[in-house]
Amino acid sequence: MKKEEKEIKAGLEVHQQLDTNKLFCKCPSILRNDNPAFQISRKLHAVPGESGEVDVAVEYEVGKEREFIYQGYDTTCLVELDESPPELINKDALIIGLHVALLLNCEILPITQIMRKTVIDGSNTSGFQRTTLIARNGWIETGSGRIRIDNISLEEDAARIIGKENNKRIFRLDRLGIPLIEIGTAPDIKNAEQCKEAALYIGDILRSCKVKRGIGTIRQDVNISIKAHPRVEIKGFQDVRMFIPVINNEIKRQEDNLANLKKTGKFIGEVRNALPNGETEFLRPMPGVARMYPETDLPLLKISREIINEAKRTLPKLRQEIRKELSKIGLKEHEIKILLKQNKLEDFEFLSEIINEPRFIFKVLIEIPNEISAKENKTLSEIENILTIDIIERIASVVKNNKISVDNVKHFMEEIVKGKSFEEAIKTDKIDANELESEIAKLVKEKPGLSINAYMGLVMQKFKGKISGKEANEILNKLIK
């Protein structure tokens, strides 16, 4: 621990969306940007729990007398509206959850209960979130020591808030029910730097599995306290770089609280929101501890030996292992980073089975589409919709079979983007060898004294798509000698 860092007691919670259909129905996990098809309105009502008491956080929210508007689409079902019982848990999401659990050295629970977790901010139509513990007692290693993984759960994501109008909150139901994996560490984190390291390591494991990518697909919370101060939960970490400034600012805030305790009186734990400037703001009091109860519409979840074995058979490699393997076969560090960032690893491996040329595969999969995108003033997404993996597979096959040369691949891909069919684009008008040599000799005579490279440029421009660089080089060397 660095001298300037204060020792803390902290734990990390990571919530990551999985790339499958929704957790308790078959609706697609896609966010919509078009106008909603319908909307409904509801209000929050406080109901005493089994203890006969109303949760303090619930009571706080009810006092705001808010109205919640929920907007839905043709991809919204009755489960999301809380008008129909949930379906059995999504097996694909369960397998991904087990992948994460195995990579975090956890024990998998053979039988577990799906629970309802009380939600008080209106982001769930039912007033609760379904969640189930699937693994526990794992660990990761950091430079400052081991951090235990207390729990791994699968749960539903909440509806996304899209607007606030006076006392109304407007939510979209497209996000509600998207599978989330929740990873909770023990309070073993001792300083801000270790918290950042743990978040990066867990994030790397998640990205090795089938998870969604992009802003909003991962959310990280930190529970933190210094000695003699109540626990504070900080939500809203989107950028790992903000962990250190936010945590250090929170330590200072808690120190000030303790210093002013005589003036302010007793203070309680609270939930705060992380701000982009490294500060935090109050959200609500810390909820009561007993906020979960069994889901009565679903049976116990049995994670059979067969499902666990399936998860082990399909366990993905860690990204750090993948980086080493890609480096060994000749890819540069920045190329590996691009390949993983653009989620092209699966396509890269698929093409490698066709032609064992890593640099060529990277070129047709990443470099050339980006160059064409800039040249044709089209988005990369538009280019990739034309140059699909099927098209690139066919190009790799004809290159392997020497039907087209590597030098001409970019030209052929450009022709496809311009609207030609695959067959039209790779069609080359074969030139008689003697005629070709005669044409090149004429070009050299017209422009005497140039370098080989200069002549090569002129030849390739003139015979674009009809001659390989190797052929041109051989003829030029022969003529100039």
N, C-alpha and C positions, 0 to 999 in steps of 0.2 A: 504494500500500500504506500502510495506517495505521501510525503509529509503534509502536503496541503489538503489531502483528502481526509474527511471526517469519517470515522467508522459508524456504520449504520446497521440496522436490521431491516433487510428488505427481501421481497420476493417478487418474481416476475410472472405475469400472466400474458400468454400469447394466444390470440384468436386468429385463425387462418381459414379462409374460405377454401373448400375443396371443389375440384372441377368435375362435378357430377350433377345429375338431376337433384331435386330437393330431397330433404332428409326423410320426410314422412308423407310424401306424395310423389307422383310421377311428373310434376310440372317442371319445365326447363328452368335452369338457373341462369337466366339472362336478364339483364337490366334493359328496360325499354326507355326510349327517348320520345316516342310518339304520344299523342294525346290519349289519356286513359279512357276506357270504355264506360266506366261507371264509378261512383263513389258512395260510401256510406258514412254515417256519423255515429260516434259513440262517446260515452263519458266514463270516467273512472269512478268506481264506488268502493269505499273502504269496508272491508268485512273482517270481523275478528277471526283470528286463527284458532287453533285447537286450545291454546292457552287462555282464550277469551279476551286477548288483548289485540289491539290494532297496531301493526308495525309502525314505528315512528316515521320511517321514510314514506310509507303509504299515506299516513295522516298528513304529512307535509305536502305531498303532491295533490291530494284531494282538496286541500285548502285553496289551491290555485283555481279551482272550478274551471278547468280547461275542457274544451271540446276537441275531440280527435276525429279528423277526416281521413278516411282510407280510400285511396284510388286504386282501381284494379283494371285488368286487361282480359283478353280472351285466353291468356295463359295463366289466369288466376282461377284456382278451384275453391271448392267449399271448405276444404281443410284450412286454407289460408284465411278464409273468412270466419273460421271457428264455427261453421255451420254443419260440419261433418267430422266424424272421428278420424284420427290419423291412420295412415296405412302403416304396414310393417316397415321397420327401418331399412333404408337404402343399403343394399349389400355392398355396392361399389364404394360408398363412403366409408362403410365399416372396414373394408379391406385397406383403404388408404390410411385410416386411423390406426390400424394394426401395424402398417408399415412404419409410421412415425413412432409408435410405441416400441417396436423392436429396435429401431435405430437409436432410441433414447434409453436402451437397456432396462425397459420396464417389465414388470410382471403383468400378464394379461389376465383379466378376470373371466373365468369360465361362465359365470352367471351374474347378471347385473340387473338392476331395476332402473327403468326409464323414469325420470323424475320431472316434476313441474317446478320451475324456479319462478317465484313471483317477480313480475316486471311492472314497474310503476310509472314509467315515463310515457306510456301510450304507444310504444313501438311494437307491441304485440297485440293483435286483436283479441286474444284470449285473456290477456292480463298475466300470462305466464309464458315461460320459454321451456320447451322440452329439452332435457339434457340427460346424458347417461355416462357414467364412469365406466371406461373400458380397460384402463390400465393404471398402475401405480408403482411406487418404489423404484424409480429409475434414477439415473444420474448422468451428469456431464462433468468433464474436467475443464477447469480454467487455470490461468496463470496464478490466480490467488487461491486455488483450492477447488475441491469438489463441490458442486451444487446438486442437491438432491431434486429429483423430479417427483413431486408429491402425487400428482394426478394428471391423467389425460382423459378428456371427455369429448364426446360428440354432442353437438347441440345445434339448434336452429339459429340462423342469423335473424336479426330483427328487421322490421320494415324500415325503409330509409326515409328520413325526413326531408321534404323538399320545400317547405315554406312555413312561415309563421304569420298569422294575421290576428293581431290583438290577442285574444284569449284562445285562439285556435291553433292547432298544430296539424299540418297536412303531411300524410305519409303515403308512400307508394308501396304496394304489396308485392312488387316484382322481386325484391330482395328477401322478403320474409320467407323463411324455411330453407334458404340455401345452407347446405351443410357447413358447419364450422367445427374445426378441431380446437379445443381449448387445452393449453398446456400450462400447468401451474407448478412453479418451483417451491421448494421449502424456503423459509426466510433465512437462507444461508449467504445471501449477497452482502458483502461487507463494505463496498464502496462503489462509487459511480462508474469507475472504469470497469470493474468486474461485471456490473450490470450490463454495460454496453457489450462486453465480450460475450456474455451469455446469450444476449439477444441476437447477436450476429451468428453465433454457432447454431442456435435453434433455428434461426431463419434459413441457414444454409441446408440444414436437414429437411426443412419443409419444402424448399425449392427443389430438392432431390426427388420429391414425391409429386403426385398429380394434384397440384393445387392451382388455384386461380392466380393470375398475375395482375399487377397494376395498382394504382392508387385506390385505397379503400378495401382491398382484399385481405389485408392483414392489419390487425389492431393490437397494440401492446399497452398493458397497464402495469404500473409499479405500485406495490404496497410498501410503504416506507415509514420508519419511525427512528428517532434518536432516543437515547435513554431517558425515561420518565415522561415521554410524550406519547399520546394516543396514536394509533396507527392511522395513516392517511393513504387513501387510494388515489393515485393520479392516473387519469385516463387520457387517451387521445394521442399517444406517441405514434406518429406516422414516419418520422425520420429518425433512424438510429443515432444520427449525429446529435440529436437533441437530448439524449439521455443524460449526458454529463452536466450540461448547463442547468437543465430542469431539476435534476436531483440535487445538485449543489445549492441551487436557489431555495429548494424546499428545506434542505438542512438548515440554511440560514433563517428561514421563516419559522421553523420549529424552535430554533434556539431563541429567537426573539420572543416567541410565545412563552417559553419557560421563563425568560428574563422578566416578562411583564405579567407573570401569573398573579401576583398580588393585586395588580390593578384590574385585570380582566376577570379574575375569578376562574372557576373550573371551566375547562374547555373539553370538547368531545371529539371523537374521530369524525372525519368528514371525507367526502368524495370531491376531488378537484379536477379541473380540466387543464391539460398542458397547452400553453399558448406558444405561438411561433417565436416569440421573443425570449423564451426560456423561463417566463414566469408562469404561475398557475392562477386559476380563479375558482371560487367556490361554486359547486354544483348543487349539493344536497348533503344532509347528514348521512353518516355511515348507516346503511340498512341493518336491521336486526339480523341475528345469526340464523334463526330458524325460518328460512324463507322457502324451503323446498318440501314437497310432499309427493307421494307416488303418483304416477300417471295411471289412472284407472281404466283408460281405453286401450291399453296395450299390455301384452303379456310380458313376463320376464324375458330379457334378452339373453339367449344362450349362445355363447361364442364357442362353437364346437372345435374339436381337435382338427377336423377337416378344414375349417375356415382358417385356423391358425397356420396349418401346413401350407394352405394356398397362399397366405400372406408371405410366408417364408420363401416359397418358391418364386414369387414375383417381387421379392424385395429389391428396390432400386439401389443402385450404387450411390454413394455420397458424392456430391459435386467435387469435393477435393480429390477424390480418387479418380473421377472422370478427367479433371484437369491434368493430373499426372499422366494418364493414358494418352490424352490428346497431345500433350507436349512431347511424349516419346515418339509419336508417329509423325512429328514434324510441324504441327501447328504452333504459331507464335502466341505469346501470352494475350495480346490484344485480340487476336482472332478467336481464341478460346472464350474470352470474355464476351465477345459479340455473339458467338454461337449459343452460349448458355443464356445470355440475356434475351435473345430473340426466340428462345425455346425451340431451337432447330436441331437439337441433339438427336432426337429420334429419326428425323429425316436424314441427318448425316450418317447415322449408323445403317439405315436402310440402303442408301446409295453406296456405302462402302462395301456392301455385299455384292453389288453389281460390278464396281470397278474400284480396285484398291489403289486409289490415287487421292490421298487426303487433301493436297493443295488444290487439285482440280475440283474436287467436290465442294470445298469451301468457296471456290471461285464461282461456280454455277449456282450455288445455293444462296450465297450472301453478296459477294462482290458485284457480279454482273447485274443482278436485279437492282441493286442500289445505284449503279452507274446509269442503267437505263431509266430509272426513276428520275434522276436529275436531268438527263438528256431530253427525255420526252415530256418533262414537266407534269408528271403523274405521281400520285402518292405511292409509296411502297406497297400499300395494301392493294391498290389497283393493279400494280404490276404482278403481284403474287397471285391475284385472281386469274390472271392470264397464264403466267408461267407457273402452273400448278406443279405439285410434286410428281404427278403422272407425266407431265411434259418433260420435266428435268430427268426423270427416270429413263424416258425414251432417248433423250440426248446422251445420257451416260452410256446407254447400251450401244448406240451407233458409233460413239467415240471408241468404245472398247473394241468394237468389230471393225475399226478403221474405215468406216463409211464416211466419216467426216473427221477433219483434223481438229485438234485442240485449239489451234490458232483461229479457226473459223467459228467457234462456238458462240462467241459474243454476237457476231453478225447474224447467225441463225436465230438467236434468241430475240434480237432486235426485230427481225423480220416477222416473227410470231406476234410480238407486241403490236406491230403495225397492222396486223390483221390476216397475215398469211396462215394457211394450215401448216401443220407439222411437215407434211410431205412436200408442200411448195417451198417451205423455208429451207429445208436441207437439200433441195435439189440443186446439184451443181452441174453447170454446163462444162463437160469434160473437154479440155483443149488438147489437141494433138501435141505431143512432146516437142516435135520439131518446130511446130507453129509457135508454141509458147516460147521456146528459146529464141526464135526469130524476133518475136515481139519485144522481148526483154532486151535483146541486142540493139534493136532500133531505139529503145528508150535510152540506153546507155550512150549511144552515139549522139543522140539529140542533146544530152546533158552530160558532157564529159567532165571528168575531174572530181566527181562527188565521192563521198565515202560509201562503204558497203551499206552502212545503216541508212544513209540518205536514199540510196537506190532501193533498199528494201521497203522503205516507206512508200516510195512512188509505185513500186510493183504491186504491193499489197493493196494500195488504194485503187489501182487500175483493175486488178483482177479479184477484187473483193468477193469472197465466197466461192471462188473457183480454183484457188491455189493455196497450198499450205505454205507456211513460213519456211519449212524445211526444203520444199521444192525450190522456192525462190532463192534461198540462200545458196543451194548447190549450183544453180544455173549462174548466179551472179559471180560466185567465186571462180567458176570455170571461165566465164567471159573475161573477167578483169585480169586473171592470170595470163 
